[in-house]
Amino acid sequence: MSTLGIAVIGTGKMGADHVRRIGRTVGGARVVAVADPDGDRVKEVAGTLDGATAHTDPAAAIAAPGVQAVLIASPGPAHEEAILHALERELPVLCEKPLTPDPAGALRVMEAEQRLGRRLVQVGFMRRYDTEYARLKELLDAGGIGRPLFLHCRHRNASSPSFFTSDMLISDSVVHEVDAARWLLGQEITAVTVLSPRPTAAAPEGLSDPRLVLLETSGGAVVDVEIFVNCGFGYQVQCEAVGEAGSARIGDGHAMVVQAAGRWGGAIDQDFTVRFADAYDRQLRSWVAAAGRGRVAGPDAWDGYAAAAVSEAGIAAARSGARSVVELTERPALYR
């Protein structure tokens, strides 16, 4: 297989991390074009790459010579337009979550794929590539703890960026647990309830942090998610599955433990790019291998749509204080 030419859309934290990853840890691919509205930033990133062109217009980057696949790491509201440009050229896409900010946009992406008659869009739900999550999935699929009854999830960040809103706790953070729960259980989310305690003193003014999100599933399981984006001490993602015949927990972070000077302890990851570094590597290698054959093999546009629909219901539940039902369209044959 020849080297896959990739256009990277967005050169912020995630985009720059993907550019670095493609150059250093993923074989069979190279970045040939980058795009970002910040002209100085995109020129700086392109300048670190051999022969890559810099663009402020995503469509121009996608149409650049040598582009065979597109990686989208721009802000969510810009995803749909870039995806549709890529699909017009029948290029495989890896799009960071969310696929689109709302389910209506995700439906338009699915409609474009259905017109092509094949799946070309993968959503960046990288937890499916994490070794701990993969082992938990294998255990559940094999019936190792019996029928799953609960998933207990914790998602904590040391601090939130200045632009983070209360809605984004659901749409940008809990969305990972939404996809993980759907994947681990093989069930859709049918309803969402959000409980909001008194905000932590560490939360910026107006940010409702932390929250407890309750997800009901089509198979009768219940998923609870503690989302706490200003916990102060580090980045922590944990999940415990409780079944009829046992339980299993991941995310305890069994790193090196030091005992000295009358104390014991270890380090806590401070960032998702550290905790899930290996998962990002595995995800990108898998996508590059599939994209080189003109297809994708990971979470698809239906998964992105379902996550957007659950996020929409979750935001409604948080605002109203009432249980919100998730409305999903019939699953198209392309995604079955």
Secondary structure, DSSP 8 states (H G I E B T S, - for coil): ---EEEEEE--SHHHHHHHHHHHHT-TTEEEEEEE-S-HHHHHHHHTTSTT-EEESSHHHHHTSTT--EEEE-S-GGGHHHHHHHHHHTT--EEE-S-SSSSHHHHHHHHHHHHHHTS--EEE--GGGGSHHHHHHHHHHHTTTTSSEEEEEEEEE-S---TT--HHHIIIIIIHHHHHHHHHHHT--EEEEEEE--S--TTS-TT---SEEEEEEETTS-EEEEEEETT-SS--EEEEEEEETTEEEEE-------EEETTEEE-----SHHHHTHHHHHHHHHHHHHHHTTT---SS-HHHHHHHHHHHHHHHHHHHHSS-EE-------GGG-
